[in-house]
Amino acid sequence: MSGFKDHFSSASDNYKTYRPNYPTELFRWLADQCQQKQRVWDCGTGSGQAAVEHSRYFDQVIASDASAAQIEQAQSKKNITYLVNPAETLPGGQSNFDLITVAQAIHWFDLPQFFSTVDKGLKPGGHLATWGYQFINTGTEIDTLISEFHSTIIGPYWPPERKLLNDGYTDISFPYPRLEVPDFSMEAAWSLNHLIGYLNTWSAVKKYEEIKGSNPIDLIVEELNDLWGAEKSRAVFWPLTLYFGQKPQ
């Protein structure tokens, strides 16, 4: 396995504060697909957003991340066990999971090793679900500005693994046939300050700052202010790209 590339431990509290929340309907739907709801593993849990939602439906949640700084930010629940653990090994050697999930993280994994671990960890008939999201959507010219910022200004500073997400995970050879899923999206009402805080969590923004010694958001902040206007908050949404598969019985 290649070494863990840590893009998110720095300012992990900002990651928890500014990243959008996944829809509750997604977790209810995932739980409904499982014959049993004893154990779920949320791999690459970050600050535990998905793990907390799983705790509403499953008896036991194992939530792991290779970043100790991210785990330190996670919200504790009685039925959640957080572990600092790479994605490519079973957390604490545990297995027999009804469901394994990966939220906005699978593109960072060593995929052959991770999928081998998934197959060892899932019960027969258990499910694997992975999802991700890309650009913010406001239905305004703000979307074009952020898309250009993403692809042009900080485009060279994205880690190469990010391309898997940008391509909607279409280049990933998942271990089980893809099952039909409903459409899910994240929705929020954000202030301009929240949007800027969110942009500051992007790994390419951090890399740009590291190399150039300045924040690239400064290059678009004036135009962003103009486009945002006097609105205190705006409705924003992100369609989710969801893979869902089942291990054979």
N, C-alpha and C positions, 0 to 999 in steps of 0.2 A: 504494500500500500504506500502511495506517495504521502509525504508529510502533510499534516493539517495546515492549510493556508487560512490564517485567521484574519478575516476582513472586517470583523464586527465587534471585537472585544473593546476597542477604543470607543469611548462615549457610548457604552452599552445602555446607560440610563436614557440617553436620547433615543436610542432604537426602541426602547420600551414605550417611551412617551409619544413618539411621533409616527410610528408605523400604524397603518389602519388595522381595524379589527376584522377578522373573518366572520361571515354571516352565521348566526346561530342555526339557521335552517340547514346549513351544510352538515353540521355535527349531528343534528337530529336525524338527517337522512342517512348519514354513514352508520350511526348506531342501529337504525332500523334495518339495515342490510345484513346485520350480524345475527346469526342464530343464537349465539350466546354473547353476553356483555360482561365477561369476567375480567379480561385483561387487554389493554391497548398500549402499544408503544408509540410515542410520538418522538420521532428521530429528527435531530436537528431542531430541537424545540425552541432555541433562542431564549427569549425571556418568558416562555411558557404560555403564550396566547392560546395555542391549540390545546395544550394539556389541560388548561383550566376549563375549556369548553367540554373536553372529553370527560372530565370528572363528574359532569352532570348525569352521564349515562352509563359509565362503566364502573365496575366494582374497584378495579385497581388500574391506575395510570402510571406507566413508567415513561419518564420524559428525560431525554438525554441530549447533550450537546457537547461538542469538543471544546467549546469556549467556557472556561470557568467564570469569566466576567459576565457572560450572558446568564448563566445559571444563577449567579448571585442576585440577579434582578428579578428572578421568577417569583410569581405569587404562590405562596404555600397553600396547600389544601390537604386535608387529612388523608385522602386516598391517592395523592400524587407523590411519587418518589422521584426526585430529581437526581441525575447522575451526570458527572463529567465523563463523557465516553465518546470515542469516535464512532461514526456511523457504520463503519465496516465490521464492527464486532458487536455481538449481543450484549446489551447492558447488564452488567453483573452476571453474565452467563445465563440470563433468564430466557425462557422461550414459552411456547404454548400460548401465543397471542391470538386473539380473535381478530384483531385489526392492527395494522402498522400504518402510520401516516407520516408524511413529510410535507411540511408547509413552507414554500418559498425557499427551499434549501437543496433539493436533490441535485441541482446542477453543480454543486460543490463536491459531491461525493465521488469516490472511486466506484463507478457504477457496477462493474462485474463483481467486485467483492461485496458491495452492498446488497446486490440482488441475491447472491449466494447466502448471505446472512439472513435476508428476509425469508428465503425458502426454508432455512433451518428454524427460524423463529416462529413462523406462522403455524397454527393448527391446520390440518387438512380442512379445506373449505373456508379458511380464513381469508381476509381481504387485505390488499395493499392499495392505499390511496395516496396520491401525491398531487399537489396543486401549486400554482404560482400565478403571479400577476405581473403586468408590465407597466404601461403608461397610465397616468392619471387622466381621467376624462371629466371635463366640465361642460362640454358642448360649446366652448368659446374658443377664441384665438389663443387663449392661455395654453391649450393643448398643443398647438403647433409650436409655440415657443419652447415648451418643455421638451417636446420631441426633438427639436433641433439642438437644444442644450445637451440632451442625452446622447445624441448620435454624433454631433459635430464638435462641440466644445470639450466635452469630457469623453467622447467616444474612444480615443486612443488609450484611456486610462482604465477602462473596464477590464477585469480579469477575463481571459479567454473563455472560461467556463460559462460566463454569462450568456454567451451566444445560444446555448441550449435553451435558456429561458426565452430569449428574444425570438427564437424560432418556434415557440409554443410547445417545446418538448417533443417535437415531431421527429427529431433525430435520435431519440432514446429508444433502445430496444428493450421494452419492458418484459418481465419474465412471464406474464400471464396475458391471455387475450384481453383486449380492452372491452369493457362492458359499457353499455349505454348509460349515460348520466344526465340528470337535469342540468339546466344552466344556472350557475350561481355567480353572484357578483358582490363585491364589498361596496358599501355606501356610507357616506359620512357628510357632515356639514363642517367645513373647515374655515378658519380665518386665514388670512394671508401669512401671518406669523407661523401658523401651524404648517402650512405648505412649505415654507422656507425651512422649518425645522425638519420636515420629512426629507427634503432634498439633501439636507446636510447628513442624513444617515446613509446616503448612497456610497458604496465602496469606491466608485470612481471619483467622487468628490474628494474623499479622503486621500486617495492616491495623488490626485492633482495637487492638493495642498502640500502633500509630502514632497513632491518633486519641484513644484514651482514656488512654494512659499506664500501662496495667496489663495483665497477662496474663489473658485470659479463662479459661484452664484453672484458675486459682485458684478460680473459681466452682464448679467441679465436682470438684476434686481430693479433697475429703474424702469425698464420696459414692462417687467412683471407688475410693478406697482401701477403703471398706467393702465394696463389691461385689466387688472383686478378692480380698479375704480373705488368707489365709496362703499361698496358692499362690505358689511361686517363679516359675513360668512357666505360661502358658496357651496352648493351641493356638488359633491365629487363622487365618482364611482370607478371601480376597476373590475372588469370581467375576469373571472377565474378560469385558468386552463387546468382542467381536472382529468387525471388518469385514475381509473378504478378497475382493479382486476382481482380475480379470485384464484387461490391455490386449489388445484384439483383435490377432490375428496380422496 
